[in-house]
Each structure stands twice: as structure tokens, then as C-alpha cells.
């Protein structure tokens, strides 16, 4: 499927241009970083001339009205493949990671990002990023927090595409237990108190109950991320002729919207935009 691939700079501009013509007005950027740029300290994440900041500037130059959302996490830049810095003993260093995430967020805001989306699940990062953005005059840059990001098995295709899987261990110490629905409400309360402008549930389809719980508990906009595994399963069934493409895709998105999501992140977005335009 054409929407599931890495894009270079020119291809990114071409694809965004086509989506823009079909009515899409927002894009979320995720980087695939060269292996030689990955370090244990993830220094490349705050490089003002790096892949994401330069891509933001290119998009804003070509599409000034485009809403650009950026991911804040260290796994694409880390030689360890984790969302946070890792101690010699293999423990995730929460507070030290937050310091790096703040610099990453500021770099993206300086480049022109409209919405910063921390997906790392470190404690306290929303408040730290909000304070840093405000101190530098970026009060209008919004924060979309990955409030309920589960340690899911549905991320596999994405991690393969970005080559960002953990080099050891797993992410269970900082991502959420798939068996625990109530924890999402505690995370929501913390993110609201720290200044999140929007909150997100990831994945979407297997966690419709969590989307509903969060929708009932907050007045903030609720987003949901239909992740690569969900996309891949539907694509496989469609390609095999087992499901009607348009009907199945739209039904999957309707279910997420019905559960309470105001915003849906989906790899099907360009396709759905074409369908909505052509009728």
C-alpha cells in the first residue's frame, strides 16, 4: 500500500501536496534516522539541522497553512532503541530523559512545529515541555500528549519501517499494561494538571473502551492512533479479497469516532480524503 513507506524529502513534499489537494490539512512526522547518527544520548534529536526540523521548514515553506505535528521521543535517535536514556544497568532514566525531550521539543518548535506530541511516556514530561515552550515564547504551540500508550504488539510494522525496535528488553516499564484500563484515567489526570492541550490513546481499535473512558472523564480533545498493526491487518485482508476496502476502512474509523475520539491518526487518511473528495 502506498501510504506505508519511508519517504525522502522530495517524496514527502509530493505526497503531502497530493493529500493537501484532497483536503487534508495536517501531517504527523516520524523520523527514520541513519544508524550512524544514533547514540546512547540521542543527541541528534535536538539537532536544529536534523531530519525533522529541516522537514518542518520545507513543509511550512511549501504549505504555509499546513498543521505540522511532531513526535517527541528518543527511540528513533537512540542506539539502544528505547524511548528514554538507559543506564549501564539497563534501567530507563526518567528525569535525565525529560531534559533531553525538552530540548527536542524546543528544537521542533523553533523550526515551526504547530503541535508537539510526546510519545515517550516518561513521568513529568508534559509539564517540563509546557514550561520550556512558554519560557521561549511558544505559548501557541500545543501539546498532544500520548496519555494512554500501551505496550502493544500492534506496533511491529512501524518499528520495522523506522528500525527503532529496542535493542534489548522491552518497553513495559514505561508503556502501559494492556490488561489495565483504569491506569489511563490516572495518566489523564496527570497530563491535564501538567498542561496538555489534547490527549491520545494508542493503539485505537483494540482500546475503544479506553477511548470511551477518557472521553467521559475530560473536556480536552481526545485523539486516537490507528497504528501500523491495525493498518497492516486490514490491508492484508483487503489485498486477499476478504474485506471490502472502503467499507471496512470506514467502519474501522467510525468505531473509533463512535468511542469518543475527536481526532484520528491513521495511515488510511490520504485514501479516505480521496474518497471523501470524489464521493
C-alpha beads as a LAMMPS data file, in Angstrom:
LAMMPS data file: protein, C-alpha beads

279 atoms
278 bonds

1 atom types
1 bond types

-500.0 500.0 xlo xhi
-500.0 500.0 ylo yhi
-500.0 500.0 zlo zhi

Masses

1 110.0

Atoms # bond

1 1 1 0.000 0.000 0.000
2 1 1 1.469 3.402 -0.982
3 1 1 0.800 5.092 2.358
4 1 1 3.040 2.593 4.213
5 1 1 6.609 3.510 3.291
6 1 1 9.579 5.705 4.130
7 1 1 9.684 8.998 2.276
8 1 1 12.639 11.181 1.312
9 1 1 12.338 14.970 1.289
10 1 1 11.019 15.314 -2.273
11 1 1 8.641 12.378 -1.913
12 1 1 7.353 13.841 1.352
13 1 1 6.530 17.137 -0.332
14 1 1 4.869 15.343 -3.241
15 1 1 2.740 13.118 -1.006
16 1 1 1.751 15.967 1.287
17 1 1 0.910 18.069 -1.758
18 1 1 -1.401 15.372 -3.107
19 1 1 -3.051 14.923 0.292
20 1 1 -3.401 18.697 0.659
21 1 1 -5.221 18.892 -2.681
22 1 1 -7.639 16.269 -1.402
23 1 1 -8.430 18.304 1.696
24 1 1 -6.020 17.086 4.366
25 1 1 -4.562 19.951 6.359
26 1 1 -2.358 18.223 8.933
27 1 1 0.567 15.816 8.936
28 1 1 2.453 13.939 11.650
29 1 1 6.198 13.445 11.156
30 1 1 8.206 10.436 12.336
31 1 1 11.911 10.128 11.512
32 1 1 13.929 7.205 10.176
33 1 1 17.433 8.190 11.267
34 1 1 20.658 6.886 9.780
35 1 1 22.239 4.293 12.043
36 1 1 25.458 6.291 12.270
37 1 1 23.597 9.208 13.873
38 1 1 22.155 7.100 16.688
39 1 1 23.853 7.385 20.086
40 1 1 23.146 6.364 23.658
41 1 1 22.458 10.036 24.461
42 1 1 20.187 10.589 21.424
43 1 1 21.905 13.914 20.713
44 1 1 20.613 14.008 17.131
45 1 1 17.077 14.515 18.469
46 1 1 17.911 18.164 19.240
47 1 1 19.940 18.916 16.102
48 1 1 18.381 22.066 14.564
49 1 1 19.579 20.936 11.130
50 1 1 18.360 17.371 11.623
51 1 1 15.795 15.477 9.589
52 1 1 12.667 16.609 11.431
53 1 1 13.473 20.344 11.854
54 1 1 14.556 20.638 8.210
55 1 1 11.436 18.757 7.083
56 1 1 9.234 21.089 9.126
57 1 1 10.803 24.129 7.461
58 1 1 10.404 22.591 3.991
59 1 1 6.740 21.765 4.612
60 1 1 5.954 25.191 6.028
61 1 1 7.631 26.859 3.056
62 1 1 5.588 24.845 0.566
63 1 1 2.341 24.701 2.556
64 1 1 2.144 27.653 4.966
65 1 1 -1.327 26.672 6.205
66 1 1 -0.392 23.060 6.915
67 1 1 -0.654 21.949 10.541
68 1 1 2.576 20.115 11.403
69 1 1 2.600 17.679 14.324
70 1 1 5.903 16.257 15.554
71 1 1 6.787 13.216 17.630
72 1 1 8.849 13.716 20.803
73 1 1 10.637 10.544 21.903
74 1 1 14.176 9.256 21.776
75 1 1 13.773 5.776 20.276
76 1 1 14.422 6.844 16.637
77 1 1 17.668 8.524 17.724
78 1 1 18.850 6.084 20.378
79 1 1 21.399 3.359 19.759
80 1 1 19.506 1.438 22.469
81 1 1 16.141 1.741 20.706
82 1 1 14.298 2.904 23.802
83 1 1 12.123 5.993 24.263
84 1 1 14.374 7.087 27.133
85 1 1 18.009 7.170 28.108
86 1 1 19.288 3.903 29.518
87 1 1 21.655 3.403 32.458
88 1 1 24.580 0.980 32.362
89 1 1 22.388 -1.423 34.318
90 1 1 19.658 -1.271 31.664
91 1 1 17.264 0.963 33.630
92 1 1 15.345 3.793 31.932
93 1 1 16.467 7.155 33.341
94 1 1 13.239 9.142 33.602
95 1 1 14.419 12.585 34.764
96 1 1 17.514 12.628 32.554
97 1 1 15.334 11.670 29.604
98 1 1 12.908 14.520 30.267
99 1 1 15.773 17.009 29.990
100 1 1 16.598 15.698 26.509
101 1 1 12.932 15.619 25.477
102 1 1 12.602 19.289 26.408
103 1 1 15.476 20.184 24.080
104 1 1 13.963 18.060 21.320
105 1 1 10.600 19.801 21.705
106 1 1 12.185 23.253 21.668
107 1 1 14.133 22.401 18.517
108 1 1 10.932 21.360 16.785
109 1 1 9.041 24.445 17.949
110 1 1 11.827 26.729 16.698
111 1 1 11.592 25.036 13.310
112 1 1 7.871 25.812 13.101
113 1 1 6.005 22.823 14.550
114 1 1 2.410 23.623 15.485
115 1 1 1.764 20.681 17.807
116 1 1 4.317 18.786 19.884
117 1 1 3.313 15.183 20.585
118 1 1 5.362 13.480 23.332
119 1 1 5.021 9.718 22.849
120 1 1 7.731 8.626 25.295
121 1 1 5.559 8.075 28.393
122 1 1 8.150 9.479 30.812
123 1 1 6.723 10.880 34.049
124 1 1 6.568 14.673 34.229
125 1 1 7.477 15.391 30.635
126 1 1 4.289 17.290 29.773
127 1 1 4.809 19.889 32.484
128 1 1 8.509 20.268 31.694
129 1 1 7.876 20.729 27.980
130 1 1 4.996 23.150 28.581
131 1 1 7.129 25.316 30.860
132 1 1 10.045 25.321 28.430
133 1 1 7.838 26.228 25.470
134 1 1 6.202 29.060 27.386
135 1 1 9.552 30.394 28.598
136 1 1 10.761 30.664 24.992
137 1 1 7.594 32.392 23.756
138 1 1 5.933 29.337 22.214
139 1 1 2.697 29.646 24.174
140 1 1 0.719 28.947 20.996
141 1 1 2.461 25.646 20.308
142 1 1 0.101 22.956 21.546
143 1 1 0.940 19.688 23.285
144 1 1 -0.780 16.490 22.204
145 1 1 0.116 14.004 24.916
146 1 1 0.248 10.279 24.351
147 1 1 -1.692 9.865 27.571
148 1 1 -2.528 6.168 27.279
149 1 1 0.147 4.468 25.177
150 1 1 0.074 0.746 25.705
151 1 1 2.938 -1.747 25.443
152 1 1 1.223 -3.202 22.412
153 1 1 2.171 -5.890 19.909
154 1 1 0.464 -3.860 17.178
155 1 1 3.466 -1.542 16.621
156 1 1 5.585 -4.088 14.747
157 1 1 5.319 -2.779 11.148
158 1 1 6.093 0.784 12.256
159 1 1 9.165 -0.271 14.237
160 1 1 10.408 -2.308 11.304
161 1 1 9.994 0.657 8.949
162 1 1 11.884 3.002 11.264
163 1 1 14.310 0.373 12.577
164 1 1 13.537 1.633 16.080
165 1 1 12.785 -1.556 17.988
166 1 1 14.524 -1.893 21.391
167 1 1 17.967 -3.456 21.100
168 1 1 17.311 -5.273 24.384
169 1 1 14.435 -5.769 26.819
170 1 1 11.021 -4.257 26.183
171 1 1 9.032 -1.103 26.962
172 1 1 6.852 -2.496 29.732
173 1 1 8.477 -0.321 32.416
174 1 1 7.199 2.906 30.848
175 1 1 4.423 1.989 28.440
176 1 1 1.129 0.783 29.885
177 1 1 -0.080 -2.721 30.678
178 1 1 -2.628 -3.817 28.011
179 1 1 -4.641 -5.573 30.730
180 1 1 -5.097 -2.398 32.785
181 1 1 -7.794 0.043 31.658
182 1 1 -8.032 2.096 34.845
183 1 1 -4.441 3.336 34.705
184 1 1 -5.389 5.531 31.742
185 1 1 -7.517 7.733 33.986
186 1 1 -4.604 8.343 36.355
187 1 1 -2.371 9.275 33.427
188 1 1 -5.104 11.573 32.125
189 1 1 -5.331 13.432 35.423
190 1 1 -1.560 13.966 35.472
191 1 1 -1.439 15.213 31.873
192 1 1 -4.321 17.626 32.443
193 1 1 -2.618 19.025 35.548
194 1 1 0.664 19.464 33.685
195 1 1 -0.891 21.451 30.830
196 1 1 -1.656 19.072 27.958
197 1 1 -3.890 20.620 25.301
198 1 1 -5.015 17.286 23.827
199 1 1 -4.751 13.672 24.943
200 1 1 -4.310 10.491 22.950
201 1 1 -4.951 6.763 23.180
202 1 1 -2.636 4.390 21.270
203 1 1 -3.484 1.916 19.738
204 1 1 -7.066 2.763 18.822
205 1 1 -9.056 -0.270 17.684
206 1 1 -8.075 -2.701 20.482
207 1 1 -8.613 0.066 23.084
208 1 1 -12.011 1.515 22.195
209 1 1 -13.058 1.064 25.825
210 1 1 -10.148 3.257 26.943
211 1 1 -11.051 5.938 24.400
212 1 1 -14.576 5.911 25.810
213 1 1 -13.390 6.140 29.424
214 1 1 -11.110 9.067 28.658
215 1 1 -13.806 10.830 26.624
216 1 1 -16.154 10.610 29.604
217 1 1 -13.517 11.919 32.023
218 1 1 -12.186 15.019 30.224
219 1 1 -13.295 18.061 28.283
220 1 1 -9.998 18.136 26.366
221 1 1 -9.942 16.967 22.729
222 1 1 -9.294 13.216 22.564
223 1 1 -7.179 11.710 19.796
224 1 1 -6.699 8.055 18.896
225 1 1 -3.942 6.470 16.824
226 1 1 -4.889 3.664 14.453
227 1 1 -1.427 2.112 14.464
228 1 1 0.590 0.232 11.869
229 1 1 -0.509 -3.219 13.015
230 1 1 -4.170 -2.280 12.680
231 1 1 -3.454 -0.830 9.245
232 1 1 -1.456 -3.878 8.156
233 1 1 -4.163 -6.342 9.208
234 1 1 -6.830 -4.509 7.258
235 1 1 -4.550 -4.152 4.227
236 1 1 -3.756 -7.880 4.263
237 1 1 -7.432 -8.831 4.390
238 1 1 -8.287 -6.299 1.676
239 1 1 -5.469 -7.491 -0.578
240 1 1 -6.630 -11.086 -0.176
241 1 1 -10.163 -10.142 -1.159
242 1 1 -11.565 -10.998 2.261
243 1 1 -12.839 -7.482 3.031
244 1 1 -14.337 -4.671 1.011
245 1 1 -11.701 -1.930 1.135
246 1 1 -13.747 1.224 1.505
247 1 1 -16.420 -0.315 3.696
248 1 1 -14.011 -1.989 6.108
249 1 1 -11.710 1.014 6.415
250 1 1 -14.549 3.426 7.047
251 1 1 -16.181 1.094 9.563
252 1 1 -12.927 0.835 11.499
253 1 1 -12.703 4.622 11.646
254 1 1 -16.379 5.039 12.541
255 1 1 -15.857 2.744 15.536
256 1 1 -13.005 4.911 16.805
257 1 1 -15.054 8.068 16.322
258 1 1 -18.083 6.453 17.956
259 1 1 -15.988 5.555 21.017
260 1 1 -15.305 9.266 21.518
261 1 1 -12.238 10.280 19.525
262 1 1 -12.282 13.832 18.178
263 1 1 -9.110 13.276 16.148
264 1 1 -7.928 10.073 14.455
265 1 1 -4.370 9.438 13.327
266 1 1 -4.467 6.820 10.569
267 1 1 -2.322 5.650 7.673
268 1 1 -5.574 5.440 5.726
269 1 1 -6.034 9.231 5.903
270 1 1 -4.846 10.020 2.339
271 1 1 -7.099 7.300 0.945
272 1 1 -10.108 8.433 2.941
273 1 1 -9.508 12.029 1.856
274 1 1 -9.630 10.902 -1.798
275 1 1 -12.841 9.004 -1.193
276 1 1 -14.466 11.966 0.527
277 1 1 -13.454 14.282 -2.302
278 1 1 -14.627 12.039 -5.140
279 1 1 -17.752 10.789 -3.359

Bonds

1 1 1 2
2 1 2 3
3 1 3 4
4 1 4 5
5 1 5 6
6 1 6 7
7 1 7 8
8 1 8 9
9 1 9 10
10 1 10 11
11 1 11 12
12 1 12 13
13 1 13 14
14 1 14 15
15 1 15 16
16 1 16 17
17 1 17 18
18 1 18 19
19 1 19 20
20 1 20 21
21 1 21 22
22 1 22 23
23 1 23 24
24 1 24 25
25 1 25 26
26 1 26 27
27 1 27 28
28 1 28 29
29 1 29 30
30 1 30 31
31 1 31 32
32 1 32 33
33 1 33 34
34 1 34 35
35 1 35 36
36 1 36 37
37 1 37 38
38 1 38 39
39 1 39 40
40 1 40 41
41 1 41 42
42 1 42 43
43 1 43 44
44 1 44 45
45 1 45 46
46 1 46 47
47 1 47 48
48 1 48 49
49 1 49 50
50 1 50 51
51 1 51 52
52 1 52 53
53 1 53 54
54 1 54 55
55 1 55 56
56 1 56 57
57 1 57 58
58 1 58 59
59 1 59 60
60 1 60 61
61 1 61 62
62 1 62 63
63 1 63 64
64 1 64 65
65 1 65 66
66 1 66 67
67 1 67 68
68 1 68 69
69 1 69 70
70 1 70 71
71 1 71 72
72 1 72 73
73 1 73 74
74 1 74 75
75 1 75 76
76 1 76 77
77 1 77 78
78 1 78 79
79 1 79 80
80 1 80 81
81 1 81 82
82 1 82 83
83 1 83 84
84 1 84 85
85 1 85 86
86 1 86 87
87 1 87 88
88 1 88 89
89 1 89 90
90 1 90 91
91 1 91 92
92 1 92 93
93 1 93 94
94 1 94 95
95 1 95 96
96 1 96 97
97 1 97 98
98 1 98 99
99 1 99 100
100 1 100 101
101 1 101 102
102 1 102 103
103 1 103 104
104 1 104 105
105 1 105 106
106 1 106 107
107 1 107 108
108 1 108 109
109 1 109 110
110 1 110 111
111 1 111 112
112 1 112 113
113 1 113 114
114 1 114 115
115 1 115 116
116 1 116 117
117 1 117 118
118 1 118 119
119 1 119 120
120 1 120 121
121 1 121 122
122 1 122 123
123 1 123 124
124 1 124 125
125 1 125 126
126 1 126 127
127 1 127 128
128 1 128 129
129 1 129 130
130 1 130 131
131 1 131 132
132 1 132 133
133 1 133 134
134 1 134 135
135 1 135 136
136 1 136 137
137 1 137 138
138 1 138 139
139 1 139 140
140 1 140 141
141 1 141 142
142 1 142 143
143 1 143 144
144 1 144 145
145 1 145 146
146 1 146 147
147 1 147 148
148 1 148 149
149 1 149 150
150 1 150 151
151 1 151 152
152 1 152 153
153 1 153 154
154 1 154 155
155 1 155 156
156 1 156 157
157 1 157 158
158 1 158 159
159 1 159 160
160 1 160 161
161 1 161 162
162 1 162 163
163 1 163 164
164 1 164 165
165 1 165 166
166 1 166 167
167 1 167 168
168 1 168 169
169 1 169 170
170 1 170 171
171 1 171 172
172 1 172 173
173 1 173 174
174 1 174 175
175 1 175 176
176 1 176 177
177 1 177 178
178 1 178 179
179 1 179 180
180 1 180 181
181 1 181 182
182 1 182 183
183 1 183 184
184 1 184 185
185 1 185 186
186 1 186 187
187 1 187 188
188 1 188 189
189 1 189 190
190 1 190 191
191 1 191 192
192 1 192 193
193 1 193 194
194 1 194 195
195 1 195 196
196 1 196 197
197 1 197 198
198 1 198 199
199 1 199 200
200 1 200 201
201 1 201 202
202 1 202 203
203 1 203 204
204 1 204 205
205 1 205 206
206 1 206 207
207 1 207 208
208 1 208 209
209 1 209 210
210 1 210 211
211 1 211 212
212 1 212 213
213 1 213 214
214 1 214 215
215 1 215 216
216 1 216 217
217 1 217 218
218 1 218 219
219 1 219 220
220 1 220 221
221 1 221 222
222 1 222 223
223 1 223 224
224 1 224 225
225 1 225 226
226 1 226 227
227 1 227 228
228 1 228 229
229 1 229 230
230 1 230 231
231 1 231 232
232 1 232 233
233 1 233 234
234 1 234 235
235 1 235 236
236 1 236 237
237 1 237 238
238 1 238 239
239 1 239 240
240 1 240 241
241 1 241 242
242 1 242 243
243 1 243 244
244 1 244 245
245 1 245 246
246 1 246 247
247 1 247 248
248 1 248 249
249 1 249 250
250 1 250 251
251 1 251 252
252 1 252 253
253 1 253 254
254 1 254 255
255 1 255 256
256 1 256 257
257 1 257 258
258 1 258 259
259 1 259 260
260 1 260 261
261 1 261 262
262 1 262 263
263 1 263 264
264 1 264 265
265 1 265 266
266 1 266 267
267 1 267 268
268 1 268 269
269 1 269 270
270 1 270 271
271 1 271 272
272 1 272 273
273 1 273 274
274 1 274 275
275 1 275 276
276 1 276 277
277 1 277 278
278 1 278 279
